[in-house]
Amino acid sequence: MKNQLIGPFKQLLTMRNLPLKGALQDSQLGIISNGGIYVEGEYIVEVGDYDHLREKYSEASPVVLYGEYIAVPGFIDCHTHIAFAGNRANDFALRNAGSSYLEIAAAGGGIWSTVQHTRACTMETLIELTTSRAEYLLQQGVTTVEVKSGYGLNVEEELKTLCAIKAAGAHTSVDLITTCLAAHMKPRDFEGSASEYLEYIATNLFPLLKTEDLTHRIDAFIEESAFSVEEIQPYLSRAQELGFDITLHADQFTTSGSKLAVAMGAVSADHLEASTSEEIALLSQSDVVAVALPAASLGLGCAFTPARALLDAGASLAIATDWNPGSAPMGQLVTSASILASNQKLTNAEVLAAITYRAAHALRLADRGRLVTGQLADFAIYPTDNYQNITYQQGALQPQFVWKRGELVYSITS
């Protein structure tokens, strides 16, 4: 086991003692000046004044940083679709030229286009594509990434995608958290109703997910173009009976999804661009994490998630990229979060919490997201003397070093 003392840092943002819910002020960030991080193996043993730690742990291997640096917890992207093949640049062009979702789908675009490309993709290529995108996120300081299926839409292809995500995890330092989104839409080649498709997936795929240990999370898209509350509720109930956590694509264009998320005790409700004061109140009174996806708002030209209202009402807010080939191809977590901050007037503390420990909570991961004793030694090191520059530069400032589980896994000097 390797014992290391890393530092000194001009600013070390611990995020210690911050609540899981509600508004935050920057004064709550728990910043340590002249800070150090003492690591044993994969975990943080102590953070504090660098000079004090150097005396206390004199036998530790020193990793000395010369210059001005700050450290933040490794970022967590809690909603992505990076296991896909194909390209939908034409969708974006058509949408900006005034075409509707249905018109784009009729022209051969939309989710079904990506399904066809992903089905035609070999397992090996899908692993490579997923790994490459995870590595791109790692360079941004993202050390944990949730990855959904949902471009297979039958038992065989959903299994292929989930196996590819799991295999990609062996080719990257990033922790990849799999989620089954077989309820993304009813596939065009399924001969039957939406309810019959969901029954087919629940009966034939869910048991395999358990026996092959491919995921513990089930997602579903509740929308007029996907599945209704009445159609999806039995499917989600079956998932919960089998011990899966559930999360929902909710309130993207119309409301009803977040209400079901609260009623069923979902881990998170993601999107929420259409949420009104009624949905905001329900979410704030629950333990469901509200996940904002600002890049999708940019890609679709629609309203942003009402993040300010959610926080002020007492909800827990996470922010994710929603990286997908259709509505959110950007794949830039800090840029997306900074844009949402400007639109919704979020503090730096609220933004950083939303992409660290609150995002971890949306994945039910209690071992990361803060720089405190007992947490995984996941952190990003920026070449700056002021953490405010992270959001101020809206993603242009990149980490110089990224550590994952106590190991230096990325450096721009390497």
N, C-alpha and C positions, 0 to 999 in steps of 0.2 A: 504494500500500500504506500502510495506516494504522499508525503506531507509537504505542503507548499505554502509559502507566504507570498501573496501577490500584492503589489502596490509600489509606491504610495499613489493614492488617487487624490486629486484636487477636491473632487466631490465623489462620495460613494452614496448612492441612493438606495437605502435599505428597504423602503416601503413597509417598515415594521409598524405594527399596531394600527394600520389603517383598516377601516371597516369594509365589509364586503358590499355594503349597500349605501346609497345616498351620495350627496354632493361632497366634494373634497376641496380643500385649499392647499396651495403649494407649500405652505408652512408645515403641513403634516407629513411631508415626504420622508422625514427621518434622515436628513443628509449628514454624513460624517465628513468633516474636512480632514485632510491628511490621513485618509482612511486606508485600511488594509483588510485583506480577506485571507484568513487562514483555513486551508483546505486539507482534509485527510481523505484520500481516495476520491470518491464521487461527491462527497458532502462538505458543506460549510460547517466548520467547527466554531469559528468565532469571527466577528467583524468588529472593528474598532479603530482606535488611533494606531497608525502604522508603527510608530516608534515603540509604543507599549507592546504591541504584538511581536515586534522583532526581538525585544528582550525576553518576553514570555516564551516564545517558541524559537529559541536560538538554534535548535537543531534542524529546523525546517529548511527545505531547499528554497532559497529566495528567487523570486521572479521579479526583478527590479525594473520598474518603468521609469525611464529618463525622459522628462518632459512633462507637459500638462495633460492629464487624462482624467476622465470621469468613468465610473462604472455604474451600470444599471442591470437589473435582472434580465436574463434572457427573455426575449419577447415570445409571446405565444399567439399563434394564429389559429383561432378556434373554429374557423369555418372556411374550408376551401374545397374545390373540386379539381385538384391538379392531376388526377388520374384520368386523362382524356387524350384522344388523338384528333387531328384535324384542326381546322381554322375557320372562324366565322367573321372575318373582316368584312365580308360582303353584307352580313346582317347589320353591322354598325353603320356602314355606308347607306344602306336602304333605310334604316331607322332615322338617320339624320336627314335623309331626303324626304321624310314624311310618311314612310310606309308603316302600317300597323303590324302588331305581333302576328296576327292571323295572315296578313298578306305576305310577310316574310316567311312564315311557315309554308304557305302555299307555293312560294317560289323555291322551295327546297332548303330553307334555312331552319333556324330554331333548334330546340333540344334534339329533335329527331335526326337532324343532320349530324350532330356530334355522336349520337348513338350509333349511327351507321358507320362512321369513321372509327369509333372505338371498338365496335364489334369486329371490324375488318383488321384491326391492329393485332399483331402477335403479342403473346405474353411478354416475350423478351423486350420488344419495343416499348410496350406500355411500362414496364419496369424502368427502362432507361429514361423515358419521358418524365415519369413521376420523380425519379431520383434527381434529374437535372433541375426540375422546378423546386424541389426541396432544397437543393444546394444553393439555388438563387436566393431563396428566403434566408438561408443560413448566413449568407454574405450581408444581409441586412440586420443581423443580430437575432433572428428568429430561431429558437432552439427546440420548439415543440410545434408541430403542425397537425391539425386535424385534417383528414382526407376522406372525402365521401366517394362512394360508388354512385351509381345512378345513370350511367351511360351504357349500361348493359341491358337492363330491363327484361331479362329472363334469367332463369336459374343458372344456366351455364355461364352466361356472360357476366352476371353479377359476381359469381364465384371467381371468374378469371380476374376481374378488376380488384376484388378484395385480396386475392392471393398476390396480385402484382403489387399492391400497396404494401402488404406485409413483407414481400421480398425486397422492395425498394428500401425498406427500413434497415436492411442489412448492408446497404450500399451507401448510406449517408449517416452522418453523426446526429442528424436531427431525429428526435423521437416522433414517429408518425403514428397518430391515433386514428384508427379506422372507424368509419361509420357507414352503415348500409342505408343507401337512399334508393332502394328498388322502387319505392313509391314516389318517384320523381314525376312521372306521368304514365298514363296507360299507353303502352307501346302500340303503334299503328298495326303491327302484325299479330296482335293478340285478338283472337276471335272470341269475344265475350264482353261482358260489361266491366266497368271499373271495379265493382265489388268482386266480380269473379276473378279478375286479375289479382287483386289483393289477397283473396283466399288462396289462389295458386301460389303466390309468393310465400305467404305465411305458412302454408302447409308443407311446401317442398324446399324452401330455402332456409327458413328460420332454424330448423333442427340441424342443418349442415353447418350453419354459422356457429352453433354451439359445439358440435362434435369436433370441428376443425379449428375452433378457437380463433375465428377470424375477426370478430368484433363483439363489443358488448353494448353497442349503440345502434338504435334504429331511428332514422329520420323520415319525414314525410312532408310533401309539399301540399299545403291546403290552399287552394285557389280555384277560381272558376275554370281555369285552363288545365287544372290537375285533378285534385280530389276534394270532395265536399266533406264537411264535418261528419255527416251521416255515413258516408262511405268509409272514411278513414278510422273512425272510432273503434270498430271491432278489431281492425288490424293492429292498432296500437295497444289495445287491451290484451290481445294475444301476445304481443311482444313483451309487455310488462309481466304477464303470467309466466313467461319463460325466463324472466330475470333480466331482460334488456333495459337499459336506460333509454328514454325517448327524448328526442329533440325535434323541433318543428320549424319548417319554413312557414312563417306566419305573417299575416297582415301586410303582404307586399303590395298588393293592388286593392284588395278588399279586406274587411275585417271579419273575424270569426276564429281564425287560427290561434290567436293569443288567448282567447277565452278558453279554448279547448286545452291549450298548454297548461294554463293555470288549473283548470278542473282536473286534469290528469296527473298533475305534479311532474311535468316535464322538467328536464334539466335546464333547457333554454328555449327561448322563442326568438328566432332569427329573422331579420329584415325589419318589420314593424314600421315601414314607411307610411302606411295608411292608418296607423293607430290613432285613435282619438282620445279625448280625456277619459272616456270610460275604460278603454283598454289600458291606458297608462295607470289608472287607479288600481285596476285588478292586478297588474304586474307588480306594482310597488308594494302591494299587500301580500305578495307571495314570495316564495324562494326561487322563482324562475328567473334565470339571468336573461336580460334583454341584450341581444347581440345586434349591434348596428353594422351595416355593410355599405359604407359610403361609396365605394368604388362602383357598386351596382347602381346607385343613384346617378352617378356621373355617366355610366355607360348607357343607362336607359333615359336619362334626361328627366328624372322624376324627383319628387321631394326626398329630403333626407329624413332618416329616422329622428323622431323628436327627442333627441338625447338629453337636451337641457331639461325638458319637462319631466322626463323619466327620472333623472337624478334628483331633481328638486322634489319629486313626489316620494323619493326614498327607494327607488329601484336600484338593482345592481346592473351596471352597464359594462359590457365588453364590446370591443371593436375588432373586426376581422376583415380580411381582404375579399372574401368570397371569390377568390381567383377561379375563374371559369372561362371557357372560350367564347361565351355569348355576351353576357351583360357586364362582366368584370374581368377583362383580360389584363389589367394593369399589373397585378402581383406585387404591389408596393404597400406594405403595412403602415409604415410611418407616414408616408405621403397621404394615404387614404385617411388616416386618423387625424392628421394635421388639417386637412380640408374640412373634415367634419367639425373639428374644434373651431375653425374660423366661422363656419356657418351657424353652429349651435352655441358658441361662446362657452367652450369648455376650458377649464383650467389645465395647466400642464399635469397636475396631479391626477385629474380625472382621466386624461388621455393615457398617461403612463399606467395607471391602475387598470385601465380597460384593455391594455395589451400585455399585462403581466399577471398579477395574482387574480384579478377578476376574470380574465380569460381562462386561467387555470381552473377556476371554480366552475366555469361553464362546461369544462370537461371532467369535472369531479376529480381533479388532480390537486392534492393538498401538499405535495412535496416540492413545489416550484413556484416561482413568481415573486419571491422576496429574497433579499440578501440578508438572511438571518440564520442563526444556528439551527442545524438539522435539515436545512433545505438542500436540494441538489445544487452543486456548484456550476450553475448555468448563468453566465453573465456576458454582457457585451461591453467592450471598452472603447470609448470614443476619444479621439485626439482633440480635446477642447477643455477649457477651464470652466465652462458653464453649461449645465445640463439643458438650459432653456434653448440652446442652439439646436437641439434635436428636432423640436417642432418648429422653431423659427425658420430653419432651413428646409423644412417640409420634405425631408427625405434625402436632400442633397448631401448632407453630412452623413457619412457611413462609418460604421465601426471599423477600427483598425485591427482589433483582435476580438475573437469570439471563443469563449470557453464553454464546453459542454461536459457535464459529469466529471469535472476536475481535470479536463484535458484541453489544451489549446488546439482547436479544430479548424480555425480559420485565421489567417493573417494576411493583410494586404502587402506585407513585405516578403511573403513567401513565394 
